[in-house]
Structure formats: structure tokens, C-alpha cells
């Protein structure tokens, strides 16, 4: 077996690892696998990153995780192998597949001619395996649809659907049991009916709890599943016994109660809790999906004989010449070889104005070609492109932060063994001190302890408050992606704002226009030229002048980097920058020059419109400050939060914007990677930093910040990296989000407080602490109701959030 390259990180996609507590159990399990050198569980990315000394260890690691009762999303497939002629062929085909990264196990059966393989869908796919097999002289027969089926997303979606079905059935089946158990205990066949309804809930819908509890027990650990399995299992077995052998109790002067409703309801509640949680978590991997979506699936590669050939993106090699048509996305990083066009790079840079690309200039994957057409040579493909690097950076940043170690999970770690201990202790004390009925009352008390201590309320305390908080945020136009940012936002004491698209509108607009003499013909000509121009700023002028009639122009021509010109009625007209006018010896009247200087001071972009003799008009274009920005900035500063503005623009523009909005601290000409460094710098000073941005260029900084907020009108990528998105791109939502965070955290604290108090008071009473005082013993059925009530009270307290302003 060849040894794997030690530095290659292998990612195992995890299932059912829902909390820090589970993550710790998996970490411990991976630490014991021979051949696993490093391991780290990334809860946010739902994956474990491991490096191994040999490929066998991958399969061992997957088995170890499954042994602990958690899942690894793998795909098992069987493919026909073509071209094998003897048993040793099967051997060599098998060993090459085993050496591929991401393969868990593989075997080739020479008799059937099939390769049976289990692999990690995030690390490899059928096409890669096919290439590996082809490299040793055989071939794999794969169909296209395998590509679609093997995404992690479909695996997650199927799991969620299953959980939903289970929950709905559990609720439907538990309902009659509760009604009978509460109100119609004495109707004929009550016990049998309840038994009939609760059996499928406990043994069929709740079977995972028992299976996982057993797997945990084998490894001497316990989690929430253990308590659920113990309390429901004991309550169920005890009830079946009481139903079948009621006389056993009657002879001892006790009434034989059944506790089917407690068993069924506990399972229904916990399944519901998990469903709510899954739903709230949503799909954390969509950021990566969107980034990958920036890359087109096929490209047109120019062949040596000048023909065009449509090629899959995976098959593009360095050195291929690729043709890009108007409006298409650029597929890989490269260098322009012929043609020229404007390219919208805002998804990478965040700057709104498309950039002119001529021969020998670099183009990047994921950017969008505008109106021209050009050919370029592929320089970086696959994992090497800038887009792929951004994807990797975003993924690493998402997985690198340990979530706020949830208090609940820490407690769950010791809560379970402690409760089991208390239940056993209760039984022992009753057994020795309880007199004649010590055994019965002891068993009852132990079950009551397990039932009342069901960690439902604890488990729902955080997720329900977060569900409501997130829902309320959504109503206000604030999309919140996870609990962590909701918890963190109340601590924010520094906010970093990106300029373009965050403080400003993010698209160039005409803010002023000065005419030498205001007549309609000149307006018509200006609009007619700009209508034909490919320059991005031309669009702003067209928008501003819309409604003016168009004139028939001749000899229209773009002058690269300067503007455009056209003829009308034997006169040549120019639109462009000052250089264009100077080169054509066009004079600029004084009043227009003064106007231009004034706008220049405000750092606006100035363009000129002229005939062959003199300038006829001057136009100011700038990225307008949003109407709400100034008020929002005031409000944030009033809350005692430090505000910083970062921009890739020049010093003059940055200064002008800072003065107009009242921002004290700003930095100009900041490159994307330096934004993240600045975030780190503030964090080292002990600040809790919120980053607000709207472009891919902000994504690293967003991922580094404690709380990341994206503008809804910005790039999808920024929105996906960010833990919060402001749909309307209105900055006044930021103070709102901070207030919402404070309310939600307060609610979580109240919920946890009540859940604990409830357990602290409930458990001793259930154990029978009051019995020596006033003869009071808690009935497990009441304990079941109290448990349900504690959960309901927690949920109701969370719902109060809705009505807070």
C-alpha cells in the first residue's frame, strides 16, 4: 500500500454531530485510530479534517466514527471495469483505486467484473476514479447521473426529510396516548390502546436513540441519547410489565400504573427539538456551492486547426486557448491573447466599475465578460485559480473558529452520568430504607428521576430562543445564519464598514451635469454616443438622460482607455476623459473647467462631452452615499461602538466620504487580504469586531471577524460567508441586529435558568426527598407532564421575544 502524502488533508463529512459535546466524543475516537496523525472536528463545516500516514487509515477512521454512533456521509457504488483479462488485472485495478484520496474501501471482483467502492463525495467522484483506473490501462463505465446524485447536499436533504417524517408520525401517534393517559385512564382497554400507539413511537421512531446509546455505552461514554433511551426504555418496559402482571402490584396494595404516555411524549418532543434545530441551522455549505457556481461548467476551447470545441471545465489544461463571448463567465485564470473587452470583476474586488482587459492582461475565474469578445490562454486551472483559493480560504475560515462552547453541551457531558447516578442511588436508598414496598417505590422513583431529568428543557433552551430570534430578524430584514453570531453581536465594540456598496450605493450614478448652452440636440447626441459605448460609466449617463430622442450617428468608435467618438451632421463629437480632449486640441470653456475642479475636490469622476472645437458639457459621476448611511453611522457611534471605514479607493475619495458621513477612522487603498489583517489587529486589542461588507473581496475579512454582516444587494458569496445578511442593504439594521442579539441572549439565559431550576428542584422531589416529611411521592406520569411543561414553558418564554420591540 503506497503511503499517502502526509500533508494531504482528508475531510470526512460528518452526520449527527450536532454539538461541541458530540464533537469532543468524535475527537477522542479519532485520536485512537492507528495511522491518523492529526485530527480536528470542524463543527460549523460538519466535517473532520484528518491527515493519515497510510491510506488504510481513512477506512479505519470512518469505521471509528460510525462505531461511536455518528455517521460519515459516504457513497457506495458499483461500476463495471472494462479491459480486465486476468485475476491480477483485478488486483492492480483495485490497488490504484485504493490509493486515491477519499476512497474508504474498494474491491474488484474479477468474476463479475465489478468494482465496488465506498468513497467520500467531497474528496473524489466517479470521474476521478475513472481517470485513475484508465491510468493503469483499464476503464470504468460510469453514467452521467451519478454526478448529480453524489452531492453532500442531497445526502443532507434526504436525512432532513427522514427526520421530518419521523417527527410528524411521533406526534400523531403520541397524541391519543396523552389524551387517554391524562383524561380517560379508566376507560376499558385503556392500557392496551396506549400500548398499541406508543410501541411504534418507542421502538420504531425512537430506535436510533437506543442504537446510539448502546454504541456510546460500548465506548464508555454517554450523551443525550443515553438519557432518552434509559428513561423511555425503563418507562416502557415497566409499563408493559404493569399491564401484563397488574396483580403483582395489587397484592402489595399498590395500583399498577402504566407510563406509556411519558415514553411516547418524550420521544416526540425530542424529535421535534432536533427538527427545529436542523431547520434553524439550515445549510451551512451554501456559501461554497455559490462560489463553485461562479465557474461555468463548460468552455469553448480553440483547437489548433482554428475550430471551436465545447469542453468540460474539468478537462481544461494549462496552455489551452479559450474563447469568451459577450456576457459569459470566465472559467479559469489566464492571460488574454487576442481581442479586448470590459470584465466585471466586482465579485472578486467589490469595486463596481468593470475593468478593461487587453492583450497580455490577466483574467480570473468567476468574473463576467461584458460586451466584447476575446481569447485567453489558461494559466491556472482547477485548485490553482484565485476563485478556488477564495473557496478554500472561506472554508477554512468557516471551520477554524470553535463555536462559543455551549454551556448546555458542557453540562450534558456530566449531566447524563450524574442523573443516572442519582437514579441508581435513589433506588438503593429506597431498597434499604423503604420498608415493605421499597423495591416498587424505589423503581418508580428511579424512573421518575430519569423521566423528570430528561434534558429536553435544557436541549430546547438555546435552539428555540434562536429560532424566534432568527425569525424576528428575518421579519426586520436581517437574515441571521447561526446562533453564534446572535450570541456574539451583543458584545460588538468595533464595526468595520466597507465603502463600496455598504456605505455607498455600489454603482456609478450621474450626480451633476453642466452645459455650455443647454439645447436638446447636444443632449440627443450625447445620449446616442453613450448608448453605443461599452464603457461602464456610459451606462450611468444613459440612465440619467433617458427619455431624450436618439440621433443617427456615423463612424462610431471606442477609444480604448479614453472614451468614444462619433460623427453627426459632418461634425465629430467626443465623450471621454480630459486626455481625449487634450489630444484632439479641444478647448475647455472657463465655466465648465471651474465646475469640473469643484467636483474633482469632492473626488467625483469627471467626464467631458465635446465637438471638435470646444467642450459642450461636463458630467460628474460618483458612487452615491445611501440615504440611510449617515443616520446609521450616528446611531452606531452613539452606542459607544468604534467605527472604521476600509476602502480600495484612493485617499481623496475616502476622505470625502468620511467627512460626509461623520466617520472618524478610515483607511484608503486597502487590498482585500489586508482587510482581514486589520480585523485581526483590532481583535488583538481585545475588541469584538463586526465586519460589514458586500463583495467577495470582503469575504476573508468577513470570515475572520467575530460577527460578519453582508449587504443583501452585494455578492452572494459575501452573504454566504457572513453570519448575518441585511436584505435591504440598509445600515440602520445593524443597531437593530445588536438590540435583537441582546434580547435573544437574555432569553437564552432565562431559559437555561428555568431549565436548571426545574431540574434542581424536580430531581430531588422525584427521588422522594419529601416522602419522610409529608409522605409525598411524585408519580412518573406527573413527572412526564412536568417534563413536557418545562419544555413548553421554555418555548413560550422564547416566543415572548416576538413581541419585544
N, C-alpha and C positions, 0 to 999 in steps of 0.2 A: 504493500500500500504506500503510495507516494505521500510524503508529508505535505500538508497544506502550507502555503505561505503564512508564516506566523502573524504577519501584520494584517492579513485579511480579516476584517470584522464580519462575522456571520450574525445576521439578525433573525431571531426566532420570533415570529408573530404570536403573541400570547392571547389566550381566551380565558375569561372568568377571573382574571387578575384585576380586581376592582378597587383595591385599596392598598395603602402602604403596608398594612399587615400581611396581605397576601404576597406583596412584592418581596417582603423580607423572607417569607417561607420559601419562595422560589429561589431567592439568592442563596439561602442555606443549602437547598437541594443541589444547585448548580456547582457550589463550592466542592461538593463531594464527588463530582464526576471526574474520572481519570481522563487526562488529556485536555481538560478545559483549563486554559491558562489564565484568562481574565474573564470576568463576567460582570454585567451591570444591567439591572432591570430598569427600563425607561417606562414608567407608569403612563406618562402622557401619550407616548407613541405606541403603547400596548405592545412592547416588544422587549426582548432581552438581547443585549449585544454581547457576543462571546468571541474569544479567539481560541483556536484549538491547535494542539501540536500535531494531531493527525486526523484525517477525515472521518475515521471511525467514531471519533468523539461526538460528532454532530448528532448522529443517531442516538448515542448514549444520553446526550443532554436532552433530546426530545423525549426519550423514554422517562428520564428522571422527572421532567416537568409533569408528564402525564401521570406518573406514579403518585405524585403529590395531590392529584385530583384537579389539576388545572389542564387547560387544553393548549395545544400548539396547532395553529392553522396550517395543515399540510394538505397536499393534493396527491391522491393515489391514482395512478393512471396505468394503462397497459397499452403499449404500442407494438405493432408488428415490426420486427427487424428484418431488413431486406439484405440479401447478399451473403448470408452465412452458409458455409458449406460443411463445417465440422464442429465438433463439440468445443475445440479450442477457440474457434471463432467466437462462440458464445462467451467464452471466458474473457477474451480481450475486449469484446463489446461491453461486457459487464464492468470490467475494471476501469475502462475510460469513463463510463457514466458515474461510477462511484467517486471518481476523482473530481468531478465538477462541484464547484462550491454550491451549497444549498441542497445537495442531494442527501436525504436522510438514509434511505436504503434502496438498493437496486438489485434485481436478479434477472438474468436472461435464461429462459428455458429453451434449450435447443430443440426439444421435441415439438413444442408448439410454435417456436419461432417468435415468441413474445418477450418484450422487455417489460417487467413490472417494476414500477419506480414510485417512490414516495419522495416528494420534494417540497421545498419552501417556496411558495408562489412569489414572494417578494425578492428572492435571490436568483431564481432561474426560471426558465419556462421551456415549453416543448421545443421551440425553435432552437434555443441554445443547446439543448440535449441532442437535437438532431445534428447540429453542426459538429458536436463532439464525436458523435458516432461516425459521421461522414469522414472525420479526420483520420480514422483508422481503417477506412475503406468499406464501411457498410453504410446502410441508410435506415432512417426511421420513417415510418409512414404516419404523418400527423395531419389532422384535419384542421381547417381554419377555426371552427367554432371553439376549439379548445382554448384559443387565446381569450375569448370573451368570458369563458366560464371560470377562468382561473384567477380572477382578481380577488384580492382580500375583501374588497367591498362586498362582493356577492356573498362571501362566506359570512361576513358580519350581518348582512341583511337577513340571510336565512336564519341565523341564530336569534335575531331580534324577533322575527316573525314567530318562531317556535315559542319563545318566552311569552309573547303576547297571547298566543292561543292557550298556552298552559294557564296563564293568569285568569283569562276570561272563564275557562272551564272551572277553575278552582273556586272562583266567586259564585258562579251559577250553582255548583254542587254544594257549596257550604251554606248557601242562603237558607234552604229548607231545614238543614240541621240546626242552625242557630234559632230559627223560629220555633221549632219543636222543643229544643233544649231549654229555651227561655220560658215559653208560654204553655206548651202542651205536653209537659213531661208525663202526664198521667193518661194520655190517650192510649188506646190499645195498640200494640205493636210499635210503640214509640221507639223503643231501643233498636228493634230490627230495621226500621225505616232509616233511623240515623246512621246505623252501622252500614247499611247499603249505600247511603250517599257519601259517607266520609271515607269509606275504604278506597275508592278510586282517587280521592284527593290525596290521602296519605301515601298510599303505596304506588300509585301511578304518576300523579302530577308531582308528588314530593320525593320521588325516588332518588333524584340527584342529591338531595340533602343527605340521604342515608349512605349512598355510594361514596360521596366525597368525605363524609365524616369518617367512614371506615378507612379510606385511603390516608386521611390525616392521622388517624389513630395508629395505623401501621408505622407511621414515621414519628410517632410520639409527639404530635402537635395537635392543636385544636383551633377551630375558628368558629365563626357564626354558625356554619352548617352543623357543627357538633352539638351546639345547644338546641338548635331547631330539631335535629334528629332525635336527641335524647328526650326532650320534653314531649314532642309529638309521639315518638315511639312508645315511651313509657305510658303516656296517657292513653294511647290507642290499645296497647296490649292489656293494660289494666282494665280498660272499658270492656274489651272483648271477654276477658275473664269474668268480670262482674255480670255481664249479660248472660254468659253461659252457666256460671256457677253462683247465681244470686244467693242460693241457700247458705253458701259458705259464710256470708256476712250476716244473713238473717239469724242464724244460730247464735251468732255472737252479739246479737241485739243491735246490729247496725243496718242502716238502709244501704242497699247496693246501688250506688250512683254510677252512671256512665258519663264519660267526659269526651264523647266523640266531637262535640262542637268545638271544644278547646283545641283538639288536634287539628280539625279541618280549618278552623279560622286562622290559627297561627300560620299554617302553610299558605293560605290565601293571602293573608296580609303581607307575608314576607315576599311572596312572588310579586305582589303589587308594588311593594317598595323597590324591588330590583328593577321592575319595568320602568317605574318613574325615573329611577336613576339613569338607566340606559338611555331613556328618552332625552333626559336633560343633557347627558354627555354628548349625544349626537355623534357626528362622525368627525373625529379629530384629524383624520388624514385627508380631508378635502383640500387643504392648502396644497399639498403635494400633487394631488390629482389635477388641480387647476394649473399649477406650474407646468406639469407634464403636458397639459392640454395646449400650452402655448406653442408646442412644437408640432408642426404638421406631420401627418402620418406618412405621406408620400411626397417625393420631389421629382422634378424633371432634370435628369442628368444628360448633358450633351455628350453624344458618342463621338469617337474620333472621326467618323465619316460625316459629321455635321447633323446627324439625325438626333431627334429628341427621344428619350426613353423614360417612361414613368418608373420610378424605383422606390421600394420601401425604405423608410428612413434608416432602418437597422442595417441596410446593405450599402449605405453611402460610405465611401472610403476617403481617406485623406488624399487630396490631389484631384478628386472628381470636379468637373466644372458643372455648376448648377445654374439653371435658368430661373429667374424670378420674374413673374408677371405682375402687372399692377394689382395692388390690393392683397397680394399673397403674403403669408408669413415666411420669414426666413428660417430655414430648417437647422442649419449648423453654423458654427463660426467660420468666417473665411475672409478672403481678400477679393475686392472687385477687380475683374479682369477686363470687362468692356461694358459700355453703357453707363448711365448715371441716373439717379433718382433720389427723391427725398425719402428718408426712412423714419418712421415714428418709433423712437427708442424710449418713449416715456415709461414703458413697462419696466425698463431696466434703470433708467436715470431719473424718472419722475419729472424731468423738465418737459414742458408741454410742446415746445416747438420742434417739429421734425428736422432731421439733420441731413444735409446734402451728402450723398456718397458718390465719389467719382472713382476712376481707376486707382488701384493701389491703396484704397481706403478699407478699413476693417468693417465687417458687418457681423452682427451677433444673432445667435439663435433666439427665436421668440419675438424678434422685433417685426414690425409690419411695414412692408413696402407701400409707398403711396401711389403716385400716378405714373411713374416712369417704369422702365423695364431694364434689367441688367443681368450680366452673368458674373458668377464669382467662383473662385476656387476654394474647395473645402480645406480648412487648415486644422480645425479641431472638431472631432465628431464624438458622439456617444457621451461618456462620462467626463470628457475633457472640456465640453463647451461651458461658456460662462453661465448659461442657464442651468446646466447640470450642477455646476459648483454652487449656484444660489440654492438649488433644491437641496443639496447636501447640507449647506450651512443652516438652512431653515430647519431641516430635520434634526440636525444635531442640537440646535438651539432649543427646539421644542422638547427634546428628550433630556437636556442637560440639567434642568432645574429640579431639585427634589421638591415636590409639592409641600405646602405647609403640612408638616406631619400632622395628620388629622388626629386630634385628641382622641376621638372616638375609636380609631383603629388601635392606638396605643393601648387604650383601655380594653378593647375587645381582646387583645392579646392575653391580658391577665384576667379579664372579666370571666371568660369561659371556664378556665380551670378553677377559679375561685368559687364560682357558682356551683360547679359540680362538687367541689369540696364541701360547700355549705350543705348541699342536698344530702350528701353521704353522712356528714356529721349529724344533720337533723335526724336521719333515720336511726343512726346509732344511739343518739340520746333518747329518742322515743322508745327504742327497743329495750334499753335498760331501765329507763325511768318511767315508762308509760303504763306500767301495770298490765292488766289483762289484755287490753286492746292495743298494746304498744306497737305490735307489728303493723296492724292495719293503719292506725293513725300515723305511724311513722312513715309508711309507704305513701299514704295520702299527702302528708306534709312534704315529703321529698318531691313528689310530683308537683305539688303546689308551688314549691320553691322554683323548680325548673320552669314551670309554666309562667309564673309571675315575672321571673327574671328573664323571660325571653327578651333579647336585646332589641326588640322591634322599635321601641320608642327611641332608643339610642341610635339605631340604624336610620330612622327616618328624620331625626332632629336636623341634620345638616341638609340632606337632599331636598326635603320639602321646602325649607326656607329658601333654598337656592332656586328651586323650580319657580316659586312665586316671585322671587326677586328678579329672576331672568325674564319671566313672563311680563312683569311690570315694566322692566326695562324695555322690552320689545314694544309695548304699547306706547312708550315715550320715544320710540325711535332709537333705542340703544340696544344693539344686539350683543349679548354677553356670552362668551363661549365656554367659560368654565368657572367653577366655584372659586378657584384660587384667586382670579382677578377680582371677583366680587369681594373676597375677604381682604385682599390687599389694598383695594382702592381707598379705603378709609385712612390708610397710613401715608398716602401720597404727600410728599412735601416739595417735589420738584417736577415741573412739567416741561418737556421739550417739544416745541412745535416745529414741524417742517414748514417752510414758507409756501411753496407752490402747491396749490390745491388744498391746503389746510387753512392757512390764514387768507390766502387769495383764492380766486375762482379756479385757477389752474388752466385757463385758456385765454389766449390773447384777445383783447377787445379794443375797438377804437374808443379812446376816451376824449378825443378832441380833434377838430379838423379846422384848418384856417384857409380861407380862399383869398386869392388876389382880387378877383372880381367874381361875385357869386352868380354864375349863369349856368343854366341847366345843361347846355351842350357839353361843357367841360366835365360835369358830373357824369353824363352819359358815357363819355369816352373813358373816364377813369374806371367806371364800373365794368365797361366792356373789356378793358385790358385785364383787370383783376379777375374777371370771370374765367379768362383763358389761362391765367398764370397758375403754375403748380406750387408757387411759394406759399408756405403755411400762413404767413401774415396776410396774404391776399384774401384768404377766407374771411378774416375779421373785417376787412374793408367791404367785401361783398355783402356781408350780413348787415353792416351799418348803412349801406346805400340802397338796400333792397327797395324795389318799387320804382326805381328810375328806369327809363326806357333804354334798350340796348342799341348800340350802333354797329353797323357792318364795318369791321376793321380789315385791313390787309397787311401782309408781311409781319404777322405777329412773331416775335422771337423772344425766348428766355435768355437772359444774360447771366450766366452762372455766377452765383455769389454776389450779384449786384442788383438784379431786378428784371424788368421786361420792357420791350418797346413794341410799338405798332404804328401803322400809318392810317390816317383818316383824312380824307379830302386833301390829299397831297401835302399833308403836314405830318411830321413824325412826333409821336408822344412817348414820353418815358415815365416809368414808375420804378422807384428803387431808392438806394441809399445815396448819400451825398457824393460818394466817389463817382457814381454813374453820371451825376450832373457835371462834376468837375472834368471828367474825361471827355464829355461832349461840349465843353465850354459853354455851359448854360448859366446865365446869371441868376442870382437869387435876390429878389427884392428885399429891402430892409425890413419891412413889417413882418414878412414871413420868417426871416432869419431870427428876429427878436423872439417871435413866438416859439421857434424851434429851440432856442437857447433856454428859454424858460422851462419848456418840457424836459429838456436834457437834464436840468438841475433836479427835476423830480424823478430822474432816472427812467424816463419813458423811452421806448424805441421810436425813433422819428423816421418816417419815410416821405419821399418827395414825389410830386406829380408835376411834370413839366412838358412844354412843347420844345421845339428845337432851339428856342431863344432864351426863354426865361421860365422860372418855376411858377406854376399856377396855383399850387396848393401844398400845404404841409399837413401831415397826418400823424397824430400821436397814438401809439398803440401800447397798452400795458396790460399786465395781469391785474385785474381789479381786486381790491380788498373786499372780502364778503361783508355784507351789511352787519351781520351779527358778530363778526370777529372782535370789533373794538369793545363791545359790551361784555363779551365772554372773557376777554383778557382782563378787563377791570375786575370782573367778578372773581376770577381765579386768584388774582393778586390780593383781593380783599380777604380771601380765605386764608391768607398767610402762606401761600404757596409760591416758591420761586419759579419764574417763567424764563425759558431760554428759547430763542429762535435760531434754527440752523438752516442754512440755505446754500445751494451750489452756485447761487448768483453772485454778482460782483458786490464789492463793498458799498458802492453808491446806492444800488437798489436796496440792499439790506438795510442800510441806514435810513433811507427814505421810508421804507415800510415800518421799521421800528418806531420812527418818530410819529408816523400817522396813527399807529395803534397803541402807543404808550408802553412798548416793551422795553424793559431796562437792559436785559442782556441779550446780545445776539452774536452770531459768528457767521461770516460770509465765506464763500468759496470752499465749502466743506465737501470732501469726497464721501461717497456712500460708506466706505469702510471706516472713515473717521467718525461718522455719526455714532457708530457702536462704541468706539473708543471713548467718546465724550460721555456716553451713558455710563460706561464703567468708571470713568473718572469721578462722576458725581456719586456713584454707588460707594466708591471707596471713601468718600467724605461722610458716609453714613446716611445718605439720603435714600428715600424710597422714590424711585424715578418712574414717571409715566412718560411714554413716548407717543406722540401723536403724528401720524404720517399717512401718506396716501399712495406712495409709489413702491415699486419693487426695490428701488434704491434705498427705501427706508426699512426693508424687511429684516436686515441683520440687526439694525438698531432696535426695531420693534421686538425681535426675539430676545434681545439681551436685556431690555428694560424689565422692571418688576411688573409694571402694568402697561400693556400695549394697546393703543387705541387707533383704529384706522377710520378713514373717511369713506363713507359708502359710495361716493361718486368716483373714488380713486380706483387703483388697480385691484383686481380680485385677489391678487397674491397678498398685498398688504392686508386685505381684510381677513385672509385665512391665517396669516401668521399672527395677526393681532388677536388678543383675547377679547377685545371689545370692538364693535364697529358702530359708528354713528351714521345711520342710514342717510339722513338729510345732509350730512357733511357740515352741520351747524355746530360751531364750537361751544355754544351756550349749553349744549348737552353734557359737557364734561363736568361742570359743577353739579349738575343733576345726578350724573352717574356716581359722583363721590358721595352725595347725600344718600342715594339708594344703597350704596355699599355700607354706609354707617348703619342704616336701618336694618339691612339684612343681617349684618354681623350681630347686631343687638338681638335680633330674633333668634339666631342660631344659639347664642349664649343662653337666652331664656329657655329655649327648647332643651338644651343639654342639661340645664339646671333642673328643670322639671323631670326630665327622664331619670336623672340621677337620684333626686329626692325620692321619686317614686320607687326606684329600686332599693334605695337605702331604707325606706320605711316598709315597703312591701315585702322584701325578702325576710326580715326578722318576724313579721306578723305571720307570713306564710309558714315559717318554720315552727310557729306555735309559741312565740315568746309571751303572748298574752294569756296562754292557757292556765298557767299557775295563778295568774292574777284574777281573771274573771271567767275562766272556762271558755274563752273564745278561740275557736279554730276556724281558719279560713277554708272554705270549700273550693276545691280546684276549679269548679265551674265559675265561681265568682272571680277567682284569680284570672281565669281566661277572659272574663268580661273586663276585669280591671286592666288586664294587659291590652285588650283591644281599646279600652277607653284611653289608656295612657297614649297609645299611638294616635288615636283620634284627637286627643287634646293637643298633641304636638302639631298635628296637621292643621288644626283650627287656628292655633296660635300663628302658624306660618301664614295662613290666609289673611290674618289681620293686616299683614304688610300691604295688601292690595289697597286698603283704604287710607293709608298714610300718604300725606302729600309730599 
